[in-house]
Amino acid sequence: MNTLKVGNVEITYLKHAGFKIKGSKVLYIDPYEIPEGLEKADLILVTHDHFDHLDVKSIKRLSKSDTTLVTPKGCFVEGYDSCALDEGEERVVKDVRIKTVPAYNVNKPFHKKGVVGYIFEIDGVRIYHAGDTDRIPEMKNIEVDVALLPIGGTYTMNLNEAVEAAWDIKAKVYIPMHFGAIPNTEADPEEFRIRVPKAVVLKPLLR
């Protein structure tokens, strides 16, 4: 399956680290290689400025005249109603409560502090998108309904580290992401599901 329903919110895995979250608002996060024809966004969240997360063509395809783009400070796309947040900042945008949380590599050079993950609440459902991160100490402070965790390694935590991170984070459901779409991110999401009792594997909607 591509979509999981939690409360009144539908969570659809698009590809890589990209998700569509649909409740009373339509929200996308890190949309990547999006074709024409998908439902337009009220909100688009971007975790950082790497090409596979800040994909301007995908953002344009998902946008309508009043789409709001939420980014970390310093990550900018011209021509959009933008909301740039500092790490740790919290704001309500179009009835969705959004907070940036730390995301960074511990022993890799790819993602320094300033890259972010998000915790956002839509229609009473709290979702954590970890962004491009290793397992970090700040995860022990996270309590949500759904946690979206990278497992592909190289640029983020690998599968073993993601399993350990799932024990740090308090969530009702864990969904693996960031695997298989770009080189050097191969991982088996089924192994994650077997090792994390509350895990659900969503198949990417896009190939």
C-alpha positions as CSV (number, residue, x, y, z in Angstrom):
1,M,0.0,0.0,0.0
2,N,1.1,3.6,-0.6
3,T,-1.2,5.3,1.9
4,L,-1.8,5.0,5.6
5,K,-4.7,6.6,7.4
6,V,-4.2,7.9,10.9
7,G,-7.3,9.5,12.4
8,N,-8.6,11.8,9.6
9,V,-5.2,12.2,8.0
10,E,-3.9,10.3,5.0
11,I,-0.1,9.8,4.7
12,T,1.1,8.9,1.2
13,Y,4.7,7.9,0.5
14,L,5.7,9.5,-2.8
15,K,9.3,8.8,-3.3
16,H,12.7,9.1,-1.5
17,A,11.9,11.5,1.5
18,G,8.7,12.9,-0.1
19,F,5.3,12.5,1.4
20,K,1.8,13.9,0.8
21,I,-0.2,14.5,4.0
22,K,-3.9,15.1,3.4
23,G,-6.4,16.2,6.0
24,S,-8.3,19.4,6.1
25,K,-5.2,20.8,4.3
26,V,-3.0,19.2,1.7
27,L,0.6,19.3,2.7
28,Y,3.7,17.9,0.9
29,I,7.1,17.5,2.4
30,D,10.3,17.2,0.4
31,P,8.6,16.4,-2.9
32,Y,11.1,15.0,-5.4
33,E,10.6,14.2,-9.1
34,I,6.9,14.8,-9.0
35,P,5.0,14.5,-12.3
36,E,2.1,16.6,-13.4
37,G,-1.3,15.8,-12.2
38,L,-1.0,15.4,-8.4
39,E,-3.4,17.3,-6.1
40,K,-2.2,20.9,-5.5
41,A,-0.7,21.9,-2.1
42,D,-1.8,24.2,0.6
43,L,1.6,23.9,2.2
44,I,4.9,22.5,1.0
45,L,7.6,21.9,3.6
46,V,11.3,21.6,2.7
47,T,13.9,20.3,5.1
48,H,17.1,21.6,3.3
49,D,18.5,22.9,0.0
50,H,19.9,19.7,-1.5
51,F,18.5,18.8,-5.0
52,D,16.6,15.8,-3.8
53,H,14.7,17.8,-1.1
54,L,14.4,21.3,-2.6
55,D,13.2,20.3,-6.1
56,V,11.9,23.5,-7.6
57,K,10.3,21.8,-10.6
58,S,8.3,19.6,-8.2
59,I,7.3,22.5,-6.0
60,K,6.0,24.4,-9.0
61,R,4.0,21.4,-10.2
62,L,2.3,21.1,-6.8
63,S,1.7,24.8,-6.3
64,K,-1.4,26.9,-6.7
65,S,-1.7,30.7,-6.3
66,D,-1.9,30.6,-2.5
67,T,0.5,27.7,-1.7
68,T,2.8,28.5,1.2
69,L,6.4,27.2,1.2
70,V,7.9,26.5,4.6
71,T,11.7,26.2,4.8
72,P,14.6,26.6,7.2
73,K,16.2,30.0,7.4
74,G,18.5,30.6,4.4
75,C,16.6,28.2,2.1
76,F,14.7,30.3,-0.4
77,V,12.6,29.9,-3.5
78,E,11.8,33.1,-5.4
79,G,8.1,33.8,-6.1
80,Y,6.5,32.0,-3.2
81,D,4.7,33.1,-0.1
82,S,7.4,31.7,2.2
83,C,7.7,31.0,5.9
84,A,11.4,30.6,6.9
85,L,11.9,29.1,10.4
86,D,14.9,29.0,12.6
87,E,15.8,25.6,14.2
88,G,13.5,25.1,17.2
89,E,11.0,27.8,16.0
90,E,7.2,26.9,16.1
91,R,4.5,28.6,14.1
92,V,0.9,27.9,12.9
93,V,0.6,28.2,9.2
94,K,-2.8,27.6,7.6
95,D,-4.1,25.9,10.7
96,V,-1.1,23.5,10.7
97,R,1.2,23.8,13.7
98,I,4.8,23.4,12.5
99,K,8.0,23.2,14.5
100,T,11.5,22.7,13.2
101,V,13.7,20.2,15.1
102,P,17.4,19.3,14.7
103,A,18.7,17.1,11.8
104,Y,22.4,16.6,11.2
105,N,25.1,14.0,10.6
106,V,27.2,12.9,13.5
107,N,30.1,11.3,11.6
108,K,29.5,12.3,8.0
109,P,30.1,15.6,6.1
110,F,26.8,15.9,4.2
111,H,24.4,17.6,6.7
112,K,25.6,20.1,9.3
113,K,23.4,21.7,11.9
114,G,20.9,24.0,10.2
115,V,19.3,21.3,8.2
116,V,16.0,20.5,9.9
117,G,13.4,18.0,10.5
118,Y,9.8,18.9,11.2
119,I,7.1,18.1,13.8
120,F,3.8,19.2,12.5
121,E,0.2,18.7,13.7
122,I,-2.7,18.5,11.3
123,D,-6.2,17.7,12.4
124,G,-4.9,16.4,15.8
125,V,-2.3,14.1,14.3
126,R,1.4,14.8,15.1
127,I,3.9,13.7,12.5
128,Y,7.7,13.8,12.7
129,H,9.7,14.0,9.4
130,A,13.3,13.4,10.5
131,G,14.9,15.0,7.4
132,D,18.4,14.0,6.4
133,T,19.8,13.0,9.8
134,D,21.8,10.4,11.7
135,R,20.5,9.1,15.0
136,I,20.9,12.1,17.3
137,P,20.4,12.6,21.0
138,E,17.6,15.1,20.4
139,M,15.4,12.3,19.2
140,K,14.8,11.2,22.7
141,N,12.7,14.3,23.3
142,I,10.3,13.5,20.4
143,E,6.8,12.2,21.1
144,V,4.4,12.0,18.1
145,D,1.8,9.8,16.4
146,V,3.8,9.0,13.3
147,A,7.6,9.1,12.8
148,L,9.1,9.1,9.2
149,L,12.7,7.9,9.5
150,P,15.4,7.6,6.9
151,I,17.0,4.2,6.6
152,G,19.3,4.3,3.5
153,G,22.6,5.1,5.0
154,T,25.5,7.0,3.3
155,Y,23.8,10.5,3.7
156,T,21.6,9.6,6.7
157,M,21.4,6.9,9.4
158,N,21.5,3.4,8.1
159,L,18.9,0.7,8.8
160,N,20.5,-0.5,12.1
161,E,20.8,3.1,13.3
162,A,17.2,3.8,12.3
163,V,16.0,0.9,14.4
164,E,17.9,2.3,17.4
165,A,16.3,5.7,16.7
166,A,12.9,4.2,16.7
167,W,13.5,3.0,20.2
168,D,14.5,6.6,21.2
169,I,11.4,8.2,19.7
170,K,8.0,7.8,21.2
171,A,5.6,7.2,18.3
172,K,2.6,5.0,17.5
173,V,3.7,4.3,14.0
174,Y,7.2,4.3,12.3
175,I,7.5,4.6,8.5
176,P,10.9,4.1,6.8
177,M,11.9,6.5,4.0
178,H,15.0,7.8,2.1
179,F,16.0,4.5,0.5
180,G,16.5,3.2,-3.0
181,A,15.7,6.4,-5.0
182,I,19.3,7.7,-5.3
183,P,22.6,5.9,-5.4
184,N,24.1,4.5,-2.2
185,T,20.8,4.4,-0.3
186,E,19.8,0.8,-0.7
187,A,18.1,-0.7,2.3
188,D,15.4,-3.3,2.9
189,P,12.3,-1.6,4.5
190,E,10.9,-5.0,5.3
191,E,13.8,-5.7,7.7
192,F,13.0,-2.4,9.4
193,R,9.4,-3.5,9.7
194,I,10.4,-6.9,11.2
195,R,12.7,-5.2,13.8
196,V,10.4,-2.3,14.8
197,P,7.1,-3.7,16.1
198,K,5.1,-0.6,15.3
199,A,6.6,-0.1,11.8
200,V,4.5,0.2,8.6
201,V,6.1,0.0,5.2
202,L,4.6,2.2,2.5
203,K,5.5,1.5,-1.1
204,P,6.5,4.6,-3.1
205,L,3.7,5.9,-5.2
206,L,6.2,7.2,-7.8
207,R,9.1,5.3,-9.4
